[in-house]
Each structure stands twice: as structure tokens, then as C-alpha cells.
């Protein structure tokens, strides 16, 4: 093999290796890496606060704030990823978020809804009051932030062991769960005193 042939052979090997790594070699089945949820949304942070009061006296019976959204469901991650690049998210048709309560104790990322979503005693899924919502544009796209809360009043009968709150983009609660958070200890809500429970979600997808 002369020197020119050797050079061409070496170049051919380098080109073949490059094509293989890029997944374009004929017959190859190289699958591009799909970013994980954590890689797609590394900056999404949030808090959830729960306040329970005696509806007659106003006495605060319970007050807790959690410093993370745990867990952010698979569907919720996709929803918020979409929101990050959708500048119309802050318009009336896109900012409606709903909130639900349940006695579930271990939220999972695979949930579409809270399995034991409460649908009685004045504690059914409800549209949250979106007090703050906005977006800002950066070199990497739009970032979103919002605060949403709702206050329920226990009625008709007592509701015991309320310990999980969920945030939804679907009003029925049949699906569309963004995240679910438990709080401890579980709350027993009495209808005789018209006990109230207020849940507030603060979600931020920072710019940059």
C-alpha cells in the first residue's frame, strides 16, 4: 500500500467514525439522547403554604410552608416546559389553574390526578385565584412565574385526614395534575365551626 492509499484509508476511517458517532452511518440506529425532566426544567422552584383556621373565631389551627414542589408530575413538567416558551400563558385563557385536596400520603410523579380527590363537604376541586402571573424574555426564551391560591370552607360534614394538595390545569380533576404536596400532620376540618383551609402555590421558572 503506497503513501497516498494509506492517507485515503486513514481519512476514510476517521470519516466513518465521525458518521457513526453522529448517528448518520447507513444502517445505524443511534438514538439521540432525550433530556430528562430535570435537565429540561432545572430552574423550576416553588413553595406551597397551607393555613387552617377556625371559621368562627379566626384562630389559626395550622400553618405550614414547604419549600419545594414535591413531586412535580411528568405531565406537570411538560405543562410548565410549554409555559416557559408560551408568552400567552399570562392571558385569561391560559392562566386558569385549579386546586384540589385529598387524604393521599405519597404523591407520585406518574399521577394524573390525586387518587382520593375530595369531592364533598365544600372541599371539591376549585379554580384558584391567580393573584400574580407574568413572564420575561431572555436569550433562552420566556420564563414564567405565578402565584395561585384558594380557600375552602368545610360544610355539611367533617372532613378528616386532609393531608395532600394538588395543582391542576384541568378543572375536573380527572387529569392535568401539575404537582401534589403532602403536609403533616393531617388536618381534621370541622363543619360546625366552618373551618377553612387555604392553599397557596408559588411557582417560579427564573429567567436566564
N, C-alpha and C positions, 0 to 999 in steps of 0.2 A: 504494500500500500504506500503510494507516494505521499509527499507532504500535503499537497492540495486535497487529496482524498481524505487524509486524516483530519484536516481542518473542517471539511464539509461534514464528516462523520460526527465530530465533536459538536458542531453547531446544530446538527440535526438532533442530537441527544438533549442539548440544552433547550431547544425549542419544544421538544416532546415533553420534557419535564415541566416546562412552564405551562404548556397547554393542559397537562394533567392536573396540576395544582389549581388552575383556573376553572377546571371542570368543563373544558370545551373539547377535550380529546374525543374523537369519534368513538362511540360505544361506551364512554364513561358515564357513570351515574352519580357523580359527585353532587351532593345536595348542599346548597348554600346554608350556612348557619342561620337559624331563626333566632333573633334576640329574645331572651327571656323577658318576662314581665318586669322583673327588677331592673333589667337593662334598659327597657323602654321607658320606664317611669321612675327613674332613680330619685327624683326630687319631690314626688308627691308626699306631702306630710299633712297631718291633721290632728285635731283633738275632738273629743266628744265629752260633753258635760251633761250630767243628769241631776235634776233637782226635784225633790218630792216635798210637797207642802200639805199641811192640814188646810183644807179649803175654807174652813170656818174661822180659824184663828190666824191663819197665815204663818203658823210655826213651820220652820224648815225641819223636816224629818230626815232628810238625806241630801247630801251634796257631794258629788264626786266628779272629777275631771280626769280623763285618760289622755295620755299624750301621743297616742298613735291610733291609726285606723287598723284594726286587727280582727279578722283579716280583711284585706281588700280582695274581693272575689275576682275570679277570672273574667267574668263579664263586666264587673265594675272597672277593672283595669282597662279593658278595651274601650268602655264608655268614656273614661277620663282621658285616655290617649286621644280619642276623637275630639274631645272637648278642647284639648290643648292646641289643636290646629283649626278650630272652628270659631271664627270671630263672631258668629251669630249666636253663640252659646248664651250670651247675656241678653238676648231678646226675649220677649214674653213667651214665645212659642217653644223656647228651648230651656228655660230656666226652672220649669216646674219640677220640683223634686218632692218625693213623698217619704213618709216615715212610718215605721211600724214597730210594735212591741211584741215580745214573746217571752216564754219561760225557758227557752233553749239555753244550754250551758256551754256548748262547744262549737262555735261557728267554724265553718269550713270554707276554703277558697272555692270549692265546687258548688256551693249553694246558689240556686237561682232565686230562692225565697227562704224566709225563716220557716222551718218545718211546722212549728207550733204557733204561727202568727195569730195573735189575739184578734177576735172579730166581734167582741161583745163588750158590754158594760162600759160603753163610752170610750173604749180604748182601741178601736179599729184603726187600720191604716188611714193616714190623713195627709193632706197636702201641707207641706211645711211652708212657713213664712220665710221667704228669701230676703233677708234684710240687706245683704251686701253681695254684689256679684260684679265681676269685671274681668278685663283681660288686658294684656300688654304684649306688644310685638317685639321680638328680639331677632337676632340673626338666625336663630334656630326655630323660629315660628312663634305662635301665640301661646302665652301662658295664662292660666285661669286661676281665679280664687273665688270662693263663695262661702257664705255663712247661711245656714238654714236651721230653723228651729220650729218646734210645735209643742203646745201644751194640751194635754188631755185631762179631762175631769172624770174620775171614776163615778159611775152611775149604775143604778138598778141592783147591782150585787157586788160584793167584794171581789177583788182580783188578787190572788196570792202568787208569790214567787215570780214576779216580773223581774227579769234579770238580763234581758237582751234587747237592744235597739238596732233597727236596721234602716238604711237609707236606700231609696229606690228611685229609678227613673220611670217606672211604670206604676200607675195609680192603683191598680187592682191588687198588687202584692203577689200575683200569680207567678211573676218572674221579675227580672230587672233589678235584682239586688246589687247595689254597688259595694256596700260593706256592712258588716254586722259587728257590734261590740257588746260584750257582756259587762255587767257591773256587779259588784259584790259589796255587802250582802244583797241578796234578792230583796225586792220591795214588796210589801203587802199593802195594797191600796184599799181603803175602806170607802164605801159609798155613803155611809151615814154622815161622815164629815166632809163629803165631796173632795176627797184627797185629789191633788193634782200632781202630774208628773210632766216636767218639761225636759225635752232633749234638744241639745244644740250641737250641730256638727259644724266645724270649721275645717275647710279643705283648701289647701294651697298647693299649686303647681308652680313653683317660683320661676321667675324669668331667668334666662341665662342657662 
